Every structure is written in C-alpha cells, then in structure tokens.
C-alpha cells in the first residue's frame, strides 16, 4: 500500500491536521530517506522520516501503513528512531 507522507503523518497522529503537515513539508521541515519531502511523496514500510518541530527533531521508521486508525492503533504505524532537541541559543 502506498500513502502520501502528509496523510501518513496525520493518520499516525504525529501531526494533528493534514494541512499542518502540508505546511511543514512546504517549509522543508520534513525529510524522507535523507531527501526533502514533498506533500505528495509516497511512503513505504521501512522509510525513515524526520520531522522538525521548533527545537525538536523527531526521526521515525515506518512499520505499518493503515488508511484509518483508532488512537490506540496509531502507534503501531511507526517506531521512534531518535528524538533530538536543538539548543535554542545556537
């Protein structure tokens, strides 16, 4: 199954709204497999996604792709690889 990255971020509840996910992509704050992602970029199982939220960078690995999920099932879609905080004073 293939899913757009903006929809995956919403369904997996990493980002609450798809429009916000699209904005982050347009600001080049989402990296898919070491490349800047587009909102229409397809994701596959095993892909690595890095999302920059303000001073936090969350890196995840896609484990499962599901069209719709309950909140309890959303966490089964990915595993956290790294969670890094940037120093604001840099």
MMTF fields as JSON, N, C-alpha, C and O atoms, coordinates in Angstrom:
{
  "mmtfVersion": "1.0.0",
  "mmtfProducer": "UNKNOWN",
  "numBonds": 359,
  "numAtoms": 360,
  "numGroups": 90,
  "numChains": 1,
  "numModels": 1,
  "chainsPerModel": [1],
  "groupsPerChain": [90],
  "chainIdList": ["A"],
  "bondAtomList": [4, 2, 8, 6, 12, 10, 16, 14, 20, 18, 24, 22, 28, 26, 32, 30, 36, 34, 40, 38, 44, 42, 48, 46, 52, 50, 56, 54, 60, 58, 64, 62, 68, 66, 72, 70, 76, 74, 80, 78, 84, 82, 88, 86, 92, 90, 96, 94, 100, 98, 104, 102, 108, 106, 112, 110, 116, 114, 120, 118, 124, 122, 128, 126, 132, 130, 136, 134, 140, 138, 144, 142, 148, 146, 152, 150, 156, 154, 160, 158, 164, 162, 168, 166, 172, 170, 176, 174, 180, 178, 184, 182, 188, 186, 192, 190, 196, 194, 200, 198, 204, 202, 208, 206, 212, 210, 216, 214, 220, 218, 224, 222, 228, 226, 232, 230, 236, 234, 240, 238, 244, 242, 248, 246, 252, 250, 256, 254, 260, 258, 264, 262, 268, 266, 272, 270, 276, 274, 280, 278, 284, 282, 288, 286, 292, 290, 296, 294, 300, 298, 304, 302, 308, 306, 312, 310, 316, 314, 320, 318, 324, 322, 328, 326, 332, 330, 336, 334, 340, 338, 344, 342, 348, 346, 352, 350, 356, 354],
  "bondOrderList": [1, 1, 1, 1, 1, 1, 1, 1, 1, 1, 1, 1, 1, 1, 1, 1, 1, 1, 1, 1, 1, 1, 1, 1, 1, 1, 1, 1, 1, 1, 1, 1, 1, 1, 1, 1, 1, 1, 1, 1, 1, 1, 1, 1, 1, 1, 1, 1, 1, 1, 1, 1, 1, 1, 1, 1, 1, 1, 1, 1, 1, 1, 1, 1, 1, 1, 1, 1, 1, 1, 1, 1, 1, 1, 1, 1, 1, 1, 1, 1, 1, 1, 1, 1, 1, 1, 1, 1, 1],
  "groupList": [{"groupName": "UNK", "atomNameList": ["N", "CA", "C", "O"], "elementList": ["N", "C", "C", "O"], "formalChargeList": [0, 0, 0, 0], "bondAtomList": [1, 0, 2, 1, 3, 2], "bondOrderList": [1, 1, 2], "singleLetterCode": "X", "chemCompType": "L-PEPTIDE LINKING"}],
  "groupTypeList": [0, 0, 0, 0, 0, 0, 0, 0, 0, 0, 0, 0, 0, 0, 0, 0, 0, 0, 0, 0, 0, 0, 0, 0, 0, 0, 0, 0, 0, 0, 0, 0, 0, 0, 0, 0, 0, 0, 0, 0, 0, 0, 0, 0, 0, 0, 0, 0, 0, 0, 0, 0, 0, 0, 0, 0, 0, 0, 0, 0, 0, 0, 0, 0, 0, 0, 0, 0, 0, 0, 0, 0, 0, 0, 0, 0, 0, 0, 0, 0, 0, 0, 0, 0, 0, 0, 0, 0, 0, 0],
  "groupIdList": [1, 2, 3, 4, 5, 6, 7, 8, 9, 10, 11, 12, 13, 14, 15, 16, 17, 18, 19, 20, 21, 22, 23, 24, 25, 26, 27, 28, 29, 30, 31, 32, 33, 34, 35, 36, 37, 38, 39, 40, 41, 42, 43, 44, 45, 46, 47, 48, 49, 50, 51, 52, 53, 54, 55, 56, 57, 58, 59, 60, 61, 62, 63, 64, 65, 66, 67, 68, 69, 70, 71, 72, 73, 74, 75, 76, 77, 78, 79, 80, 81, 82, 83, 84, 85, 86, 87, 88, 89, 90],
  "secStructList": [7, 7, 3, 3, 2, 2, 2, 2, 2, 2, 2, 6, 6, 1, 1, 1, 7, 2, 2, 2, 2, 2, 2, 2, 2, 2, 6, 6, 7, 3, 3, 3, 6, 6, 3, 3, 7, 7, 6, 6, 7, 3, 3, 7, 6, 6, 7, 3, 3, 3, 3, 3, 3, 6, 6, 3, 3, 3, 3, 3, 3, 3, 7, 7, 7, 7, 1, 1, 7, 7, 2, 2, 2, 2, 4, 4, 4, 3, 3, 3, 3, 3, 3, 3, 3, 7, 7, 6, 6, 7],
  "xCoordList": [0.844, 0.0, 0.885, 1.893, 0.5, 1.244, 0.37, -0.829, 0.992, 0.269, 1.14, 2.366, 0.499, 1.224, 1.765, 1.163, 2.893, 3.524, 2.66, 2.62, 1.966, 1.137, -0.028, -0.39, -0.606, -1.693, -1.16, -1.81, 0.02, 0.602, 0.839, 0.535, 1.378, 1.656, 0.378, 0.386, -0.722, -1.999, -2.596, -2.991, -2.666, -3.288, -2.524, -3.129, -1.203, -0.398, -0.397, 0.171, -1.033, -1.179, 0.15, 0.281, 1.126, 2.359, 2.068, 2.577, 1.235, 0.754, -0.768, -1.336, -1.435, -2.887, -3.7, -4.732, -3.245, -4.018, -3.174, -1.983, -3.813, -3.104, -2.63, -1.572, -3.39, -2.97, -1.698, -0.846, -1.567, -0.346, 0.823, 1.933, 0.583, 1.628, 2.082, 3.278, 1.142, 1.49, 2.336, 3.291, 1.984, 2.757, 4.191, 5.13, 4.367, 5.71, 6.507, 7.702, 5.861, 6.529, 6.95, 8.073, 6.044, 6.357, 7.485, 8.2, 7.653, 8.745, 10.026, 11.01, 10.011, 11.154, 11.615, 12.814, 10.648, 10.96, 10.696, 10.768, 10.388, 10.193, 11.148, 11.17, 11.935, 12.931, 12.497, 12.19, 12.472, 12.103, 13.297, 13.711, 13.848, 15.026, 16.15, 16.68, 16.504, 17.597, 17.381, 18.346, 16.132, 15.798, 14.641, 13.779, 14.613, 13.495, 12.235, 12.218, 11.188, 9.955, 9.028, 9.104, 8.153, 7.035, 5.784, 5.803, 4.692, 3.484, 2.925, 2.225, 3.231, 2.737, 3.727, 3.477, 4.849, 5.856, 5.25, 4.662, 5.39, 4.844, 5.771, 6.993, 5.172, 5.977, 5.727, 4.67, 6.721, 6.646, 7.117, 7.748, 6.815, 7.273, 8.795, 9.4, 9.406, 10.858, 11.448, 12.632, 10.653, 11.158, 11.472, 10.856, 12.436, 12.823, 12.337, 12.636, 11.586, 11.041, 11.558, 11.49, 12.079, 12.493, 11.59, 11.408, 11.027, 10.124, 10.709, 11.038, 10.839, 11.38, 10.234, 9.543, 10.039, 9.053, 9.838, 10.452, 9.853, 10.548, 11.96, 12.827, 12.203, 13.552, 13.692, 14.656, 12.753, 12.774, 12.776, 12.041, 13.608, 13.624, 13.263, 13.959, 12.164, 11.683, 11.972, 11.552, 12.695, 13.007, 12.292, 12.434, 11.512, 10.732, 10.977, 11.439, 10.658, 10.722, 9.307, 8.629, 8.859, 7.519, 7.46, 8.223, 6.545, 6.388, 5.162, 5.141, 4.128, 2.865, 2.132, 2.274, 1.356, 0.569, -0.891, -1.271, -1.709, -3.136, -3.898, -3.507, -5.0, -5.766, -6.392, -6.28, -7.036, -7.652, -7.324, -7.233, -7.149, -6.786, -7.524, -7.996, -7.606, -8.024, -6.773, -5.657, -6.953, -5.81, -4.866, -3.647, -5.416, -4.579, -3.775, -2.698, -4.291, -3.599, -2.564, -1.682, -2.66, -1.778, -0.309, 0.552, -0.014, 1.377, 2.004, 3.226, 1.205, 1.753, 2.247, 2.859, 1.993, 2.373, 3.842, 4.395, 4.479, 5.866, 6.596, 5.983, 7.916, 8.729, 9.664, 10.148, 9.909, 10.774, 12.229, 12.664, 12.972, 14.387, 15.219, 16.164, 14.857, 15.629, 14.739, 13.87, 14.969, 14.275, 15.35, 15.976, 15.56, 16.691, 16.189, 15.308, 16.751, 16.394, 17.563, 18.707, 17.256, 18.293, 18.36, 17.345, 19.577, 19.781, 19.299, 19.734, 18.412, 17.827, 18.879, 18.735, 19.941, 20.956, 21.94, 22.795, 21.851, 22.807, 22.52, 23.229],
  "yCoordList": [-1.19, 0.0, 1.248, 1.309, 2.219, 3.47, 4.593, 4.66, 5.468, 6.585, 7.831, 7.752, 8.975, 10.241, 10.543, 10.155, 11.23, 11.496, 12.394, 12.207, 13.371, 14.25, 13.483, 13.753, 12.542, 11.735, 10.784, 10.582, 10.196, 9.288, 10.017, 9.483, 11.227, 11.982, 12.289, 12.331, 12.504, 12.758, 11.476, 11.45, 10.413, 9.154, 8.56, 7.995, 8.684, 8.133, 9.047, 8.703, 10.206, 11.182, 11.8, 12.244, 11.828, 12.559, 14.05, 14.859, 14.404, 15.768, 15.7, 14.814, 16.632, 16.517, 16.771, 16.133, 17.703, 18.025, 17.897, 18.207, 17.434, 17.244, 18.576, 18.634, 19.633, 20.942, 21.411, 22.044, 21.104, 21.457, 20.637, 21.152, 19.366, 18.51, 19.071, 19.081, 19.536, 20.12, 21.382, 21.604, 22.208, 23.426, 23.087, 23.733, 22.081, 21.673, 21.169, 21.445, 20.441, 19.953, 21.129, 21.164, 22.095, 23.264, 24.099, 24.779, 24.055, 24.768, 23.936, 24.334, 22.791, 21.867, 21.42, 21.322, 21.146, 20.683, 19.193, 18.671, 18.501, 17.053, 16.409, 16.758, 15.462, 14.764, 13.304, 12.657, 12.793, 11.403, 10.705, 11.04, 9.737, 8.986, 9.925, 9.779, 10.88, 11.835, 12.784, 13.345, 12.977, 13.941, 14.793, 14.312, 16.056, 16.921, 16.365, 16.099, 16.195, 15.585, 16.619, 17.809, 16.14, 16.92, 16.329, 15.179, 17.1, 16.582, 15.354, 14.543, 15.218, 14.064, 12.899, 11.889, 13.033, 11.961, 10.676, 10.685, 9.566, 8.301, 7.704, 7.818, 7.073, 6.399, 4.905, 4.455, 4.157, 2.703, 2.215, 2.962, 0.981, 0.392, 0.357, -0.051, 0.785, 0.822, 2.196, 2.405, 3.147, 4.507, 5.205, 4.929, 6.109, 6.916, 8.345, 8.943, 8.885, 10.241, 11.067, 10.631, 12.267, 13.213, 14.434, 15.012, 14.817, 15.964, 16.966, 16.616, 18.219, 19.266, 20.099, 20.794, 20.021, 20.841, 21.857, 21.474, 23.113, 24.13, 23.699, 23.646, 23.387, 22.993, 21.478, 21.022, 20.705, 19.24, 18.596, 19.017, 17.573, 16.79, 15.358, 14.705, 14.878, 13.524, 12.684, 13.026, 11.577, 10.665, 9.352, 8.754, 8.911, 7.688, 6.746, 7.157, 5.475, 4.463, 3.937, 3.575, 3.892, 3.43, 1.911, 1.181, 1.437, 0.0, -0.572, -1.748, 0.257, -0.223, 0.945, 2.088, 0.666, 1.702, 1.279, 0.251, 2.094, 1.81, 3.074, 4.18, 2.912, 4.076, 4.876, 6.101, 4.209, 4.88, 4.085, 2.858, 4.788, 4.106, 4.712, 5.848, 3.922, 4.436, 4.949, 4.611, 5.752, 6.336, 5.258, 5.418, 4.169, 3.094, 2.368, 1.843, 2.335, 1.653, 2.54, 2.031, 3.845, 4.777, 4.531, 4.678, 4.165, 3.967, 2.727, 2.579, 1.835, 0.644, 0.947, 0.088, 2.149, 2.513, 2.914, 2.914, 3.255, 3.728, 3.395, 3.088, 3.465, 3.366, 4.564, 5.007, 5.076, 6.252, 5.797, 4.939, 6.389, 6.075, 7.018, 6.594, 8.303, 9.309, 10.501, 10.867, 11.101, 12.319, 13.271, 13.028, 14.346, 15.229, 16.644, 17.128, 17.303, 18.692, 19.582, 19.319, 20.642, 21.599, 22.678, 23.069, 23.154, 24.24, 25.539, 25.881, 26.258, 27.481, 28.565, 29.413, 28.558, 29.62, 29.475, 30.342, 28.417, 28.205, 29.111, 29.062],
  "zCoordList": [0.0, 0.0, 0.0, 0.705, -0.784, -0.871, -0.308, -0.578, 0.475, 1.075, 0.973, 1.058, 0.793, 0.769, 2.164, 3.166, 2.224, 3.522, 4.399, 5.615, 3.804, 4.623, 5.262, 6.407, 4.537, 5.101, 6.171, 7.196, 5.941, 6.937, 8.263, 9.33, 8.195, 9.419, 10.189, 11.419, 9.467, 10.12, 10.697, 11.862, 9.892, 10.338, 11.518, 12.429, 11.504, 12.6, 13.825, 14.861, 13.702, 14.782, 15.224, 16.365, 14.327, 14.607, 14.488, 15.264, 13.495, 13.316, 13.283, 12.644, 13.969, 14.141, 12.881, 12.673, 12.03, 10.842, 9.583, 9.58, 8.517, 7.255, 6.68, 6.053, 6.881, 6.373, 7.066, 6.442, 8.354, 9.086, 8.556, 8.425, 8.251, 7.682, 6.336, 6.044, 5.517, 4.224, 4.407, 3.663, 5.4, 5.665, 6.062, 5.598, 6.914, 7.32, 6.121, 6.011, 5.231, 4.028, 3.155, 2.652, 2.976, 2.148, 2.732, 1.995, 4.055, 4.719, 4.755, 5.378, 4.092, 4.022, 5.401, 5.66, 6.295, 7.648, 7.818, 8.93, 6.706, 6.743, 5.744, 4.564, 6.245, 5.438, 5.318, 6.319, 4.089, 3.831, 3.21, 2.1, 3.922, 3.445, 2.991, 1.889, 3.842, 3.621, 2.452, 1.932, 2.025, 0.973, 1.457, 2.192, 1.052, 1.401, 0.741, -0.461, 1.533, 1.038, 0.415, 0.718, -0.462, -0.979, -0.339, 0.1, -0.28, 0.377, -0.34, 0.267, -1.621, -2.369, -2.393, -3.05, -1.681, -1.668, -1.113, -0.032, -1.848, -1.342, -0.282, -0.372, 0.711, 1.734, 1.64, 1.197, 2.066, 2.087, 3.451, 4.199, 3.769, 5.023, 5.004, 4.014, 6.095, 6.203, 5.959, 6.221, 5.463, 5.221, 6.535, 7.565, 6.483, 7.642, 7.4, 6.366, 8.359, 8.245, 9.413, 10.562, 9.124, 10.165, 10.078, 9.007, 11.22, 11.288, 12.265, 13.398, 11.827, 12.697, 13.247, 12.502, 14.565, 15.272, 16.081, 17.077, 15.717, 16.506, 16.857, 15.984, 18.134, 18.564, 18.755, 19.37, 18.242, 18.39, 17.009, 16.116, 16.843, 15.607, 15.966, 16.743, 15.39, 15.635, 14.403, 13.298, 14.595, 13.499, 13.766, 14.832, 12.769, 12.922, 11.752, 10.688, 11.972, 10.918, 10.706, 11.668, 9.456, 9.12, 9.289, 8.656, 10.15, 10.388, 9.708, 9.348, 9.528, 9.0, 8.34, 8.773, 7.303, 6.642, 6.681, 6.12, 7.359, 7.514, 7.103, 7.475, 6.327, 5.86, 6.996, 7.024, 7.913, 9.06, 10.315, 10.279, 11.414, 12.658, 13.835, 13.791, 14.88, 16.173, 16.863, 16.468, 17.879, 18.568, 19.089, 19.029, 19.597, 20.149, 19.073, 19.355, 17.838, 16.746, 16.052, 15.36, 16.228, 15.516, 15.85, 14.982, 17.081, 17.494, 16.871, 16.907, 16.302, 15.658, 14.246, 13.611, 13.751, 12.388, 12.27, 11.17, 13.391, 13.339, 14.634, 15.657, 14.56, 15.77, 15.79, 14.749, 16.97, 17.107, 17.039, 17.807, 16.106, 15.941, 16.804, 17.468, 16.787, 17.514, 17.823, 17.033, 18.987, 19.377, 19.873, 20.905, 19.142, 19.412, 19.654, 18.944, 20.656, 20.954, 20.587, 20.959, 19.849, 19.475, 20.539, 21.115, 20.792, 21.742, 21.098, 19.999, 21.767, 21.224, 21.04, 20.16, 21.858, 21.814, 20.67, 20.494, 19.891, 18.794, 17.621, 16.615]
}
